[in-house]
Amino acid sequence: MPDWFSNNEKNPSENPTSADPAEPSRSGDNHLALAKESLTQLLNDERVPESVRNGLQADYQVIRQMLDKLEHGQLHIAVFGRVSVGKSSVLNALIGREVFSVSLLHGETKQADMEAWKEVDAGGVYLIDTPGINEIDGEAREALAHDVAERADMLLFVVDSDLTDVELKALKTVAEAKRPIILVVNKSDQYSEAEIMQLRGIIRDRVSGLIAPENIVFSAASPGKQIIIREDEFGNEHESTRQRPVDIINLRSRLWDIIEAEGKTLSALNASLFAGQLSEQVGERMLAVRQEVGARVINLYCMAKGVAVALNPVPIADLVAAVAIDVSMIVHLSRIYGLPMSKSEAGELIKNIAAQMVVLYGSFWAVNLLSSTLKITTVGLSTILTGVTQGAIAWYSTLIIGRAAERYLAKGKSWGDSGPKLAVAEILDSLDRDSIMKEAKEEIMTFIKKGKA
């Protein structure tokens, strides 16, 4: 693992009052190890379906890049700001040569550019330039900047005066990435000492809660020329110019302090945050896939139960067949959600759901028993119509049981804080009983007619 700091001017051992420099290093190593383990587990999780993995292919590629970044001990620092505030100049001043494009033309930086900061051990810290946040096609460029912000370990937000509304809004947005931010007030050579003091106070108030006061630094990355007027011995004035020196000492010192104290931890934190975000995405995608498959499974069991109940002339056999079909459906769903259940567990779950259905919709389920009785006291067409009606009711009940079971399984075999009654009530409220019953009758009748043809 490369050293996070190798500049001789900042040797912790020269300060006898400083804490043991090995302590943050060991802590950083532990954070890196945990981050790498988290990313590796996410990358190699065999439970993720291929369809989900394909849909998140770009994100999985980022994981591989992050793992490589952690292996090589890299720290990425991205810069943001409006066009012409001197973002690229700040980075060039840090690096010590013209690496990033500097132009008076708007939109010179078209995409994120990256360069190693040689003052820190090679393979360590990389500086990343991004497009201006207020340009043409701003939405696309801002999206790119935010994407880099989520991948970077630290952010430099460059301004050249008090923050505009656009800048403040952008600062709040990138702050959501939960990365350390240094606010760089560039072009300080254009202000007097009194003006700098006043501007510092104004900016500190504006960014309170977003930027720590010690992370507000002034710089002059590309200072203008200074006009010098000299008077000779005869009283004649002579005008000349000289180049003001670059002044980024405060920025460099603040970066060094953060990198030295927290470099490894920042890199690990960034990786862990991304792993957590991607893990949530994977979970959401997997849930969506399971719900899609589950919906098809529930529909098949609704049809099976509806037809079985419609054709079975014996009332008690209706109930037995209905329970058996519902049990099989829940066992099937539990396997889809990766939480296998036994038939007895499925039966207990059905009792729980059915109890809530009776409490919430008791009179409706009484019709089910009445229509079952009517089937053995009527003949001919009326028997078929009564059977189809009862089959549609059975279809509807299985739909509710399936939806409720899915919710229970999606929360890891738990009803969560809401409990089963509220869960079943929400499902009942979300369904249009009349339209479902009508559709169920049509499908059952179609199936019966095909069987007789």
C-alpha positions in Angstrom: 0.0 0.0 0.0 1.6 3.4 -0.9 2.2 6.0 1.8 -0.5 8.6 1.8 2.1 11.3 2.4 5.7 11.5 1.3 6.5 15.2 1.3 9.5 15.9 3.5 8.0 19.2 4.7 5.2 17.4 6.5 6.9 14.7 8.5 4.9 13.9 11.7 8.0 12.7 13.5 9.3 16.2 13.5 6.5 17.3 15.8 7.1 15.8 19.2 3.6 16.8 20.4 1.8 15.0 17.7 -0.1 11.8 18.2 1.4 8.5 17.2 1.3 8.6 13.4 0.8 4.9 13.2 -2.6 5.2 14.9 -4.5 6.8 11.9 -2.6 4.5 9.6 -3.7 1.4 11.4 -7.3 2.7 11.6 -7.2 3.6 7.9 -5.9 0.1 7.0 -8.8 -1.4 8.9 -11.3 0.8 7.1 -9.8 -0.1 3.7 -9.9 -3.8 4.6 -13.6 -3.6 5.5 -14.4 -1.6 2.4 -12.6 -4.1 0.1 -14.4 -7.0 1.8 -17.8 -5.2 1.3 -17.1 -4.6 -2.4 -15.8 -8.1 -3.0 -18.9 -9.7 -1.4 -21.2 -7.5 -3.4 -19.3 -8.3 -6.6 -19.3 -12.1 -6.0 -22.8 -12.4 -4.5 -24.1 -15.5 -6.3 -27.7 -14.8 -5.1 -28.0 -11.9 -7.6 -29.8 -13.1 -10.7 -28.1 -12.6 -14.1 -30.8 -10.3 -15.3 -30.2 -8.0 -12.3 -26.4 -8.1 -12.8 -26.8 -7.3 -16.5 -29.0 -4.3 -15.7 -26.4 -3.0 -13.3 -23.4 -3.8 -15.4 -22.0 -0.3 -15.4 -22.2 -0.2 -11.6 -20.5 -3.5 -11.3 -17.7 -2.1 -13.5 -17.4 0.8 -11.1 -17.0 -1.7 -8.2 -14.1 -3.3 -10.1 -12.5 0.1 -10.6 -13.0 0.9 -6.9 -11.4 -2.3 -5.8 -8.4 -1.6 -8.0 -8.3 1.9 -6.6 -8.3 0.6 -3.1 -5.6 -2.0 -3.9 -3.3 0.7 -5.2 -4.1 3.1 -2.3 -5.5 5.9 -4.5 -7.4 8.9 -3.3 -9.5 10.9 -5.8 -10.1 14.7 -5.4 -12.6 16.3 -7.7 -13.0 20.0 -8.4 -16.3 21.9 -9.1 -17.3 25.4 -9.9 -18.7 27.8 -12.4 -16.9 28.4 -15.7 -14.0 31.0 -15.4 -13.6 30.9 -11.6 -10.2 29.2 -12.2 -11.0 25.5 -11.4 -8.4 24.2 -13.9 -5.9 26.9 -12.8 -6.2 25.7 -9.2 -5.4 22.2 -10.2 -2.5 23.3 -12.4 -1.1 25.3 -9.6 -1.2 22.3 -7.3 0.5 20.0 -9.8 3.0 22.7 -10.8 2.6 22.6 -14.5 -0.1 23.2 -17.2 -1.9 19.9 -17.3 -5.6 20.9 -17.3 -6.9 23.0 -20.1 -7.3 26.7 -19.2 -9.3 28.8 -21.6 -11.4 32.0 -21.6 -13.9 30.2 -23.8 -16.9 28.8 -21.9 -17.2 25.0 -21.9 -13.5 24.3 -22.4 -13.7 21.3 -20.1 -16.0 18.8 -21.8 -15.6 15.9 -19.5 -13.9 14.9 -16.3 -10.1 14.8 -16.6 -7.8 13.2 -14.1 -4.1 13.6 -13.3 -1.8 12.3 -10.5 -0.6 14.8 -7.9 3.1 14.1 -7.9 3.7 15.9 -4.6 2.1 12.9 -3.0 3.6 9.5 -3.5 3.0 8.2 -7.1 -0.1 6.1 -7.4 -1.7 7.9 -4.4 -3.7 11.1 -5.0 -5.4 12.0 -8.2 -6.9 15.4 -9.1 -10.0 15.5 -11.3 -11.3 18.5 -13.3 -15.0 18.7 -14.2 -17.1 20.8 -16.5 -18.5 24.1 -15.3 -21.8 23.9 -13.5 -23.5 26.8 -15.3 -22.8 25.9 -19.0 -24.9 25.2 -22.1 -26.3 21.6 -21.8 -25.9 22.3 -18.1 -28.2 19.4 -17.0 -25.9 16.8 -18.7 -22.8 18.4 -17.3 -24.2 18.8 -13.9 -25.2 15.1 -13.9 -21.6 14.3 -14.9 -20.3 16.5 -12.0 -22.6 14.8 -9.5 -21.5 11.4 -10.8 -17.9 12.3 -10.3 -18.8 13.6 -6.8 -20.2 10.3 -5.8 -17.0 8.5 -7.1 -14.6 11.0 -5.6 -13.2 10.9 -2.0 -12.9 14.6 -1.5 -14.2 17.7 -3.3 -12.8 21.2 -4.0 -15.6 23.7 -4.7 -14.0 26.8 -6.4 -15.6 30.3 -6.4 -14.1 33.7 -7.0 -16.3 35.9 -4.9 -19.4 35.5 -2.7 -21.5 32.5 -3.8 -24.2 33.1 -6.4 -27.6 31.3 -6.0 -26.5 28.9 -8.7 -23.3 28.1 -6.9 -25.0 27.7 -3.5 -27.6 25.4 -5.0 -24.8 23.3 -6.7 -22.9 23.2 -3.4 -25.9 21.9 -1.5 -26.4 19.2 -4.2 -22.8 17.9 -4.2 -22.8 18.1 -0.4 -25.4 15.3 -0.5 -22.6 13.0 -1.6 -21.3 13.2 2.0 -17.7 13.8 1.0 -15.4 16.3 2.7 -15.5 19.7 0.8 -12.9 22.4 0.7 -14.4 25.7 -0.5 -11.6 27.5 -2.5 -12.1 31.2 -2.9 -9.8 31.8 -5.9 -8.5 35.1 -7.4 -7.7 36.5 -3.9 -5.1 38.8 -5.5 -8.0 40.9 -6.7 -9.0 41.8 -3.1 -7.4 43.9 -0.3 -6.7 42.4 3.1 -9.8 44.2 4.5 -12.0 43.0 1.6 -10.8 39.4 2.1 -11.7 39.6 5.8 -15.1 40.9 5.0 -15.6 38.3 2.2 -14.6 35.4 4.5 -17.2 36.4 7.0 -20.0 36.7 4.4 -19.1 33.3 2.9 -18.8 31.6 6.3 -22.4 32.7 7.0 -23.6 31.6 3.6 -22.2 28.0 3.8 -22.8 27.5 7.5 -23.8 23.8 8.0 -22.3 22.8 4.7 -18.6 23.8 5.0 -16.5 23.9 8.2 -14.8 27.3 8.7 -11.3 25.7 8.5 -12.2 24.3 5.0 -12.7 27.8 3.6 -9.4 28.8 2.0 -8.3 31.7 -0.2 -6.0 31.2 -3.2 -4.5 33.0 -6.2 -3.9 30.2 -8.7 -3.4 32.4 -11.7 -2.8 35.9 -10.4 -2.8 38.9 -12.7 0.1 41.2 -13.4 0.9 44.0 -11.0 1.6 47.5 -12.4 4.6 49.1 -10.8 5.3 52.9 -11.1 8.8 54.1 -10.3 10.0 57.7 -10.1 13.5 58.4 -11.3 15.9 61.0 -9.9 14.4 63.6 -12.2 10.9 63.1 -11.1 9.8 61.2 -14.2 7.4 58.2 -13.6 8.2 54.9 -15.3 5.5 52.2 -15.5 6.3 48.5 -15.6 4.6 45.2 -14.8 5.5 42.2 -12.9 3.8 38.8 -12.4 2.3 38.3 -9.0 3.4 34.9 -7.5 1.0 32.0 -7.3 -0.5 31.7 -3.8 -2.0 28.3 -3.0 -0.1 27.6 0.2 -3.3 27.6 2.4 -5.0 25.1 0.0 -2.0 22.9 -0.2 -1.6 22.8 3.6 -5.3 22.0 4.2 -5.2 19.2 1.6 -2.0 17.8 3.2 -3.6 17.9 6.7 -6.7 16.0 5.5 -4.8 13.5 3.4 -2.3 12.8 6.2 -5.0 12.3 8.9 -7.9 10.8 7.0 -6.7 9.7 3.5 -7.2 6.0 3.8 -10.4 6.4 5.7 -11.9 8.8 3.1 -11.1 6.4 0.3 -12.7 3.5 2.3 -15.7 5.6 3.3 -16.4 6.5 -0.3 -16.1 2.9 -1.4 -18.4 1.8 1.4 -21.0 4.4 0.6 -21.1 3.4 -3.0 -21.3 -0.3 -2.0 -24.2 0.5 0.2 -26.0 2.5 -2.5 -25.4 -0.3 -5.1 -26.5 -2.9 -2.6 -29.8 -1.0 -2.2 -30.1 -0.9 -6.0 -29.4 -4.6 -6.3 -32.0 -5.3 -3.6 -34.6 -3.1 -5.3 -33.9 -4.8 -8.7 -34.0 -8.3 -7.2 -37.3 -7.4 -5.4 -38.7 -6.1 -8.7 -37.7 -9.4 -10.5 -39.2 -11.5 -7.7 -42.4 -9.5 -7.7 -42.6 -9.9 -11.5 -42.2 -13.7 -11.2 -44.4 -13.8 -8.1 -47.2 -12.0 -10.0 -47.1 -14.7 -12.6 -47.1 -17.4 -10.0 -50.0 -15.9 -8.1 -52.0 -15.6 -11.3 -51.5 -19.3 -12.1 -52.6 -20.3 -8.7 -55.6 -18.0 -8.9 -56.7 -19.7 -12.1 -56.0 -23.2 -10.6 -58.0 -22.4 -7.5 -60.8 -20.6 -9.3 -61.4 -23.5 -11.8 -61.0 -26.2 -9.1 -63.7 -24.5 -6.9 -66.0 -23.8 -9.9 -66.0 -27.4 -11.1 -66.0 -29.2 -7.7 -69.6 -30.0 -6.7 -68.8 -31.0 -3.1 -68.6 -28.0 -0.7 -66.2 -29.5 1.8 -63.9 -30.6 -1.0 -64.0 -27.0 -2.2 -62.5 -25.8 1.0 -59.9 -28.6 1.2 -58.8 -28.0 -2.4 -58.7 -24.2 -1.8 -56.4 -24.5 1.2 -54.1 -27.0 -0.5 -53.7 -24.7 -3.5 -53.0 -21.6 -1.3 -50.4 -23.6 0.7 -48.7 -24.7 -2.5 -48.7 -21.1 -3.8 -47.0 -19.7 -0.6 -44.4 -22.5 -0.6 -43.7 -21.6 -4.2 -43.4 -17.9 -3.4 -41.2 -18.5 -0.5 -38.7 -20.2 -2.8 -38.8 -17.3 -5.2 -37.9 -14.9 -2.4 -35.1 -17.1 -1.1 -36.9 -17.8 2.2 -38.2 -21.4 1.9 -41.2 -22.3 4.1 -42.7 -25.7 5.0 -46.3 -26.5 4.3 -47.1 -26.2 8.0 -45.6 -22.7 8.1 -47.5 -21.8 4.9 -50.7 -23.0 6.5 -50.1 -20.9 9.6 -49.5 -17.8 7.4 -52.7 -18.5 5.5 -54.7 -18.7 8.9 -53.2 -15.4 9.9 -54.1 -13.7 6.6 -57.5 -15.3 6.4 -58.3 -14.1 10.0 -57.6 -10.5 9.0 -59.7 -10.9 5.8 -62.6 -12.1 7.9 -62.2 -9.2 10.3 -62.0 -6.7 7.5 -64.4 -8.2 5.0 -66.4 -10.8 6.8 -69.7 -10.5 5.0 -68.1 -11.0 1.6 -66.4 -14.3 2.5 -69.8 -15.6 3.9 -71.0 -15.5 0.2 -68.3 -18.0 -0.6 -69.9 -20.6 1.8 -73.4 -19.8 0.6 -72.5 -20.2 -3.1 -70.8 -23.5 -2.2 -74.0 -24.8 -0.7 -76.1 -23.5 -3.6 -74.0 -25.7 -6.0 -75.5 -28.9 -4.7 -79.1 -27.7 -4.6 -79.2 -26.4 -8.2 -78.8 -28.1 -11.6 -77.9 -27.1 -15.1 -76.8 -23.7 -16.2 -77.5 -22.2 -12.7 -75.1 -24.7 -11.2 -72.4 -23.7 -13.6 -73.0 -20.0 -13.0 -73.0 -20.4 -9.3 -69.8 -22.5 -9.5 -68.1 -19.8 -11.7 -69.2 -17.1 -9.1 -67.7 -19.1 -6.3 -64.6 -19.8 -8.4 -64.2 -16.0 -8.9 -64.5 -15.4 -5.2 -61.8 -18.1 -4.6 -59.6 -16.4 -7.3 -60.0 -13.1 -5.5 -59.2 -14.6 -2.1 -56.0 -16.3 -3.5 -55.0 -13.1 -5.0 -55.2 -11.3 -1.6 -53.4 -14.2 0.1 -50.7 -14.2 -2.5 -50.2 -10.4 -2.3 -50.1 -10.5 1.5 -47.7 -13.4 1.5 -45.4 -11.5 -0.9 -45.3 -8.5 1.4 -44.5 -10.8 4.3 -41.7 -12.5 2.4 -40.3 -9.2 0.9 -39.7 -8.0 4.5 -37.8 -11.1 5.5 -40.8 -13.1 6.9 -42.0 -10.1 8.9 -45.0 -7.8 8.8 -42.9 -4.9 9.9 -44.2 -2.2 12.1 -47.6 -2.1 10.4 -48.7 -5.7 11.3 -50.8 -8.1 9.3 -54.1 -6.3 9.7 -52.9 -3.1 8.1 -51.0 -5.0 5.4 -54.1 -6.9 4.4 -56.3 -3.7 4.6 -53.9 -1.9 2.3 -54.0 -4.7 -0.2 -57.8 -4.8 -0.1 -58.0 -1.1 -0.6 -55.7 -1.3 -3.6 -57.8 -3.9 -5.4 -60.9 -3.2 -7.5 -63.0 -6.2 -6.4 -65.7 -5.9 -9.0 -63.3 -5.7 -12.0 -61.2 -8.6 -10.7 -64.3 -10.7 -10.1 -65.5 -9.9 -13.6 -62.2 -10.8 -15.2 -61.9 -14.0 -13.1 -65.4 -15.2 -14.2 -64.6 -14.6 -17.8 -61.3 -16.5 -17.6 -62.8 -19.4 -15.7 -65.8 -19.6 -18.1 -63.4 -19.6 -21.0 -61.3 -22.4 -19.5 -64.5 -24.5 -18.8 -65.8 -24.0 -22.4 -62.4 -25.0 -23.8 -62.5 -28.2 -21.7 -65.9 -29.1 -22.9 -65.1 -28.4 -26.6 
